Amino acid sequence: MKRLLLLLLLACGAAAAQPLALPAPPEAGLEQHIGARVPLDLAVTDEAGRARTLADVIDGTRPVLLVPGYYRCPQLCGLVMRSLLEALNGSGTDRARWRIVGVSVDPQETAADARMRHALDAEYADSLAPWAGPLDLQLLTLTAPQLQRIATAIGVRFERLPPGGGDQASFAHPATVVVLTPRGEISRYFNGMGMAPGELRVALADAAGDRLGSATGRLALLCVHFDPHVGRLNQPVMNAARAGSVLLVIALAGWCWRRRGGRPGDGR
Protein backbone atom coordinates (compact mmCIF):
# COMPACT_ATOMS: atom_id res chain seq x y z
CA MET A 1 0.00 0.00 0.00
CA LYS A 2 2.94 2.35 0.59
CA ARG A 3 3.95 1.82 -3.03
CA LEU A 4 0.41 2.66 -4.13
CA LEU A 5 0.38 5.86 -2.08
CA LEU A 6 3.77 6.82 -3.50
CA LEU A 7 2.47 6.34 -7.06
CA LEU A 8 -0.59 8.41 -6.21
CA LEU A 9 1.53 11.28 -4.91
CA LEU A 10 3.81 11.16 -7.95
CA ALA A 11 0.85 11.21 -10.35
CA CYS A 12 -0.81 14.11 -8.57
CA GLY A 13 2.48 15.96 -8.51
CA ALA A 14 2.94 15.50 -12.25
CA ALA A 15 -0.53 16.85 -12.94
CA ALA A 16 0.08 19.78 -10.61
CA ALA A 17 3.34 20.60 -12.38
CA GLN A 18 1.15 22.38 -14.93
CA PRO A 19 -1.25 25.15 -13.87
CA LEU A 20 -4.47 23.54 -12.59
CA ALA A 21 -7.41 25.86 -12.41
CA LEU A 22 -10.82 24.52 -13.25
CA PRO A 23 -12.49 26.95 -15.67
CA ALA A 24 -16.03 28.09 -15.11
CA PRO A 25 -18.48 26.08 -17.22
CA PRO A 26 -18.96 27.71 -20.64
CA GLU A 27 -21.99 29.94 -20.98
CA ALA A 28 -22.67 28.27 -24.32
CA GLY A 29 -25.79 26.16 -24.60
CA LEU A 30 -29.11 25.64 -26.35
CA GLU A 31 -32.74 26.10 -25.37
CA GLN A 32 -35.13 24.87 -28.03
CA HIS A 33 -37.78 27.42 -29.01
CA ILE A 34 -40.17 25.38 -31.15
CA GLY A 35 -42.78 27.68 -32.69
CA ALA A 36 -40.84 30.91 -32.14
CA ARG A 37 -40.22 33.15 -35.14
CA VAL A 38 -36.85 34.57 -36.08
CA PRO A 39 -36.69 38.38 -36.51
CA LEU A 40 -37.12 38.84 -40.26
CA ASP A 41 -36.30 42.56 -40.03
CA LEU A 42 -32.79 41.69 -38.82
CA ALA A 43 -30.01 43.60 -40.63
CA VAL A 44 -27.41 41.21 -42.08
CA THR A 45 -24.54 41.26 -44.57
CA ASP A 46 -24.24 38.51 -47.17
CA GLU A 47 -21.04 36.99 -48.57
CA ALA A 48 -21.05 39.53 -51.41
CA GLY A 49 -20.89 42.35 -48.86
CA ARG A 50 -24.46 43.52 -49.53
CA ALA A 51 -26.61 44.93 -46.73
CA ARG A 52 -29.81 42.90 -46.53
CA THR A 53 -32.45 41.78 -44.06
CA LEU A 54 -33.20 38.26 -42.91
CA ALA A 55 -36.48 38.48 -44.85
CA ASP A 56 -34.44 38.61 -48.06
CA VAL A 57 -33.06 35.11 -47.44
CA ILE A 58 -36.01 33.63 -45.52
CA ASP A 59 -38.40 34.73 -48.23
CA GLY A 60 -41.42 32.46 -47.76
CA THR A 61 -40.69 30.21 -50.73
CA ARG A 62 -39.09 27.18 -49.04
CA PRO A 63 -37.91 25.79 -45.67
CA VAL A 64 -34.61 27.07 -44.34
CA LEU A 65 -31.87 25.19 -42.51
CA LEU A 66 -30.29 27.76 -40.20
CA VAL A 67 -26.75 26.90 -39.08
CA PRO A 68 -25.07 29.01 -36.36
CA GLY A 69 -21.28 28.81 -36.22
CA TYR A 70 -18.30 30.78 -37.44
CA TYR A 71 -16.53 30.63 -40.74
CA ARG A 72 -12.90 30.47 -39.57
CA CYS A 73 -13.65 27.65 -37.13
CA PRO A 74 -10.98 24.94 -37.54
CA GLN A 75 -13.02 22.18 -35.93
CA LEU A 76 -16.67 21.23 -35.48
CA CYS A 77 -18.42 23.93 -37.53
CA GLY A 78 -17.14 22.58 -40.83
CA LEU A 79 -17.98 19.03 -39.78
CA VAL A 80 -21.55 20.00 -38.89
CA MET A 81 -22.02 21.59 -42.32
CA ARG A 82 -20.57 18.53 -44.03
CA SER A 83 -22.83 16.27 -42.00
CA LEU A 84 -25.83 18.37 -43.04
CA LEU A 85 -24.83 18.27 -46.72
CA GLU A 86 -24.38 14.50 -46.55
CA ALA A 87 -27.79 14.03 -44.92
CA LEU A 88 -29.45 16.29 -47.49
CA ASN A 89 -27.81 14.34 -50.28
CA GLY A 90 -28.98 11.05 -48.73
CA SER A 91 -32.51 12.36 -48.22
CA GLY A 92 -33.18 12.56 -51.95
CA THR A 93 -34.74 16.00 -51.51
CA ASP A 94 -34.22 18.28 -54.48
CA ARG A 95 -31.94 21.25 -53.80
CA ALA A 96 -34.58 23.65 -55.10
CA ARG A 97 -36.83 22.72 -52.16
CA TRP A 98 -34.64 24.06 -49.34
CA ARG A 99 -32.08 26.72 -48.51
CA ILE A 100 -29.17 26.69 -46.05
CA VAL A 101 -28.47 29.93 -44.18
CA GLY A 102 -25.33 30.22 -42.08
CA VAL A 103 -25.06 32.80 -39.30
CA SER A 104 -21.66 33.69 -37.86
CA VAL A 105 -21.47 34.00 -34.07
CA ASP A 106 -18.31 36.10 -34.47
CA PRO A 107 -19.30 39.73 -35.10
CA GLN A 108 -15.75 40.45 -36.30
CA GLU A 109 -16.00 38.07 -39.25
CA THR A 110 -16.40 39.68 -42.66
CA ALA A 111 -17.95 38.96 -46.03
CA ALA A 112 -14.53 37.70 -47.15
CA ASP A 113 -14.64 35.05 -44.40
CA ALA A 114 -18.12 34.06 -45.54
CA ARG A 115 -16.97 33.77 -49.18
CA MET A 116 -14.07 31.53 -48.16
CA ARG A 117 -16.40 29.22 -46.23
CA HIS A 118 -18.98 29.28 -49.02
CA ALA A 119 -16.42 28.09 -51.56
CA LEU A 120 -15.40 25.16 -49.35
CA ASP A 121 -18.98 24.10 -48.63
CA ALA A 122 -20.08 24.41 -52.26
CA GLU A 123 -17.09 22.35 -53.39
CA TYR A 124 -17.97 19.60 -50.91
CA ALA A 125 -21.63 19.61 -51.96
CA ASP A 126 -20.61 19.28 -55.61
CA SER A 127 -18.34 16.36 -54.75
CA LEU A 128 -21.34 14.57 -53.23
CA ALA A 129 -23.72 15.21 -56.13
CA PRO A 130 -22.17 17.02 -59.11
CA TRP A 131 -25.42 16.58 -61.08
CA ALA A 132 -27.67 18.17 -58.45
CA GLY A 133 -27.35 21.80 -59.52
CA PRO A 134 -26.07 24.81 -57.56
CA LEU A 135 -26.14 24.74 -53.77
CA ASP A 136 -28.56 27.30 -52.29
CA LEU A 137 -26.31 28.48 -49.47
CA GLN A 138 -26.36 31.97 -47.94
CA LEU A 139 -23.67 32.81 -45.38
CA LEU A 140 -24.33 35.90 -43.29
CA THR A 141 -22.39 38.13 -40.92
CA LEU A 142 -23.98 40.40 -38.32
CA THR A 143 -23.11 43.14 -35.88
CA ALA A 144 -23.04 42.19 -32.20
CA PRO A 145 -26.50 43.64 -31.37
CA GLN A 146 -28.13 41.94 -34.37
CA LEU A 147 -26.37 38.68 -33.55
CA GLN A 148 -27.74 38.79 -30.02
CA ARG A 149 -31.27 39.20 -31.38
CA ILE A 150 -31.20 36.09 -33.54
CA ALA A 151 -29.29 34.06 -30.93
CA THR A 152 -32.00 34.86 -28.38
CA ALA A 153 -34.74 33.96 -30.86
CA ILE A 154 -33.32 30.51 -31.66
CA GLY A 155 -32.16 29.80 -28.09
CA VAL A 156 -28.43 29.67 -28.80
CA ARG A 157 -25.92 30.87 -26.20
CA PHE A 158 -22.30 31.27 -27.27
CA GLU A 159 -19.14 32.46 -25.57
CA ARG A 160 -15.88 33.92 -26.82
CA LEU A 161 -13.04 31.81 -25.40
CA PRO A 162 -9.68 33.02 -24.06
CA PRO A 163 -6.82 32.93 -26.59
CA GLY A 164 -5.24 29.51 -26.99
CA GLY A 165 -1.86 30.57 -28.35
CA GLY A 166 -2.81 31.70 -31.86
CA ASP A 167 -4.15 34.92 -33.32
CA GLN A 168 -7.57 33.56 -34.20
CA ALA A 169 -10.62 34.20 -32.05
CA SER A 170 -12.51 31.10 -30.96
CA PHE A 171 -15.99 30.50 -29.62
CA ALA A 172 -17.87 27.86 -27.67
CA HIS A 173 -21.32 27.38 -29.13
CA PRO A 174 -23.82 24.55 -29.59
CA ALA A 175 -23.51 22.50 -32.77
CA THR A 176 -27.07 22.56 -34.07
CA VAL A 177 -29.13 22.99 -37.23
CA VAL A 178 -32.43 24.86 -36.85
CA VAL A 179 -35.19 23.93 -39.31
CA LEU A 180 -37.39 26.94 -40.15
CA THR A 181 -40.69 27.09 -41.97
CA PRO A 182 -40.86 29.36 -45.03
CA ARG A 183 -42.34 32.04 -42.72
CA GLY A 184 -39.39 31.83 -40.34
CA GLU A 185 -40.95 29.78 -37.54
CA ILE A 186 -38.76 27.24 -35.75
CA SER A 187 -40.03 23.78 -36.63
CA ARG A 188 -37.28 21.51 -35.35
CA TYR A 189 -33.65 21.23 -34.20
CA PHE A 190 -31.01 18.72 -35.26
CA ASN A 191 -28.20 18.62 -32.72
CA GLY A 192 -24.65 17.39 -33.26
CA MET A 193 -23.62 15.38 -36.29
CA GLY A 194 -24.73 12.19 -38.01
CA MET A 195 -28.19 13.42 -39.02
CA ALA A 196 -30.46 10.68 -40.36
CA PRO A 197 -31.43 11.46 -43.99
CA GLY A 198 -34.94 10.06 -43.49
CA GLU A 199 -35.59 12.23 -40.44
CA LEU A 200 -34.28 15.27 -42.26
CA ARG A 201 -36.56 14.58 -45.24
CA VAL A 202 -39.59 14.38 -42.93
CA ALA A 203 -38.52 17.53 -41.07
CA LEU A 204 -38.24 19.47 -44.34
CA ALA A 205 -41.66 18.24 -45.47
CA ASP A 206 -43.19 19.26 -42.14
CA ALA A 207 -41.55 22.69 -42.26
CA ALA A 208 -42.69 23.22 -45.86
CA GLY A 209 -46.26 22.62 -44.66
CA ASP A 210 -45.82 25.03 -41.71
CA ARG A 211 -46.03 22.09 -39.30
CA LEU A 212 -44.07 22.23 -36.06
CA GLY A 213 -42.07 19.28 -34.78
CA SER A 214 -41.18 18.43 -31.20
CA ALA A 215 -38.07 19.25 -29.24
CA THR A 216 -35.29 16.72 -29.63
CA GLY A 217 -33.89 15.02 -26.56
CA ARG A 218 -30.45 14.75 -28.13
CA LEU A 219 -27.90 16.98 -26.42
CA ALA A 220 -26.14 19.60 -28.53
CA LEU A 221 -22.39 19.18 -28.75
CA LEU A 222 -20.35 22.23 -27.87
CA CYS A 223 -17.92 23.36 -30.53
CA VAL A 224 -14.65 24.28 -28.78
CA HIS A 225 -11.35 25.35 -30.25
CA PHE A 226 -8.34 23.16 -30.99
CA ASP A 227 -5.42 25.50 -31.64
CA PRO A 228 -3.78 24.51 -34.95
CA HIS A 229 -0.80 26.80 -34.30
CA VAL A 230 0.41 24.90 -31.27
CA GLY A 231 -1.30 21.54 -31.80
CA ARG A 232 -3.19 21.42 -28.52
CA LEU A 233 -6.48 22.34 -26.94
CA ASN A 234 -6.74 25.81 -25.50
CA GLN A 235 -5.95 26.49 -21.85
CA PRO A 236 -9.41 26.01 -20.27
CA VAL A 237 -9.78 22.63 -21.95
CA MET A 238 -6.28 21.59 -20.92
CA ASN A 239 -6.99 22.61 -17.32
CA ALA A 240 -10.12 20.47 -17.30
CA ALA A 241 -8.15 17.53 -18.70
CA ARG A 242 -5.52 17.87 -15.96
CA ALA A 243 -8.21 17.95 -13.30
CA GLY A 244 -9.73 14.84 -14.79
CA SER A 245 -6.39 13.02 -14.61
CA VAL A 246 -6.10 13.77 -10.90
CA LEU A 247 -9.64 12.52 -10.25
CA LEU A 248 -8.91 9.37 -12.25
CA VAL A 249 -5.81 8.60 -10.17
CA ILE A 250 -7.76 9.10 -6.94
CA ALA A 251 -10.54 6.81 -8.17
CA LEU A 252 -8.03 4.10 -9.12
CA ALA A 253 -6.39 4.37 -5.71
CA GLY A 254 -9.74 3.89 -4.01
CA TRP A 255 -10.51 0.87 -6.16
CA CYS A 256 -7.15 -0.72 -5.31
CA TRP A 257 -7.72 -0.02 -1.61
CA ARG A 258 -11.09 -1.80 -1.70
CA ARG A 259 -9.63 -4.81 -3.52
CA ARG A 260 -6.95 -5.14 -0.84
CA GLY A 261 -9.59 -5.04 1.86
CA GLY A 262 -8.54 -1.62 3.12
CA ARG A 263 -6.15 -3.16 5.65
CA PRO A 264 -4.55 -0.30 7.61
CA GLY A 265 -0.87 -0.59 8.31
CA ASP A 266 -0.22 -2.84 5.30
CA GLY A 267 3.32 -1.92 4.38
CA ARG A 268 3.68 -4.13 1.32
Beta strands, then each sheet from edge to edge (+ up, - down):
strand 1: 29-30
strand 2: 43-45
strand 3: 51-53
strand 4: 64-69
strand 5: 99-104
strand 6: 137-140
strand 7: 156-157
strand 8: 159-160
strand 9: 171-180
strand 10: 186-191
strand 11: 221-223
strand 12: 226-227
strand 13: 232-233
sheet 1: 1+ 7-
sheet 2: 2+ 3-
sheet 3: 6+ 5+ 4+ 9- 8+
sheet 4: 6+ 5+ 4+ 9- 10+
sheet 5: 6+ 5+ 4+ 9- 11+
sheet 6: 12+ 13-
end
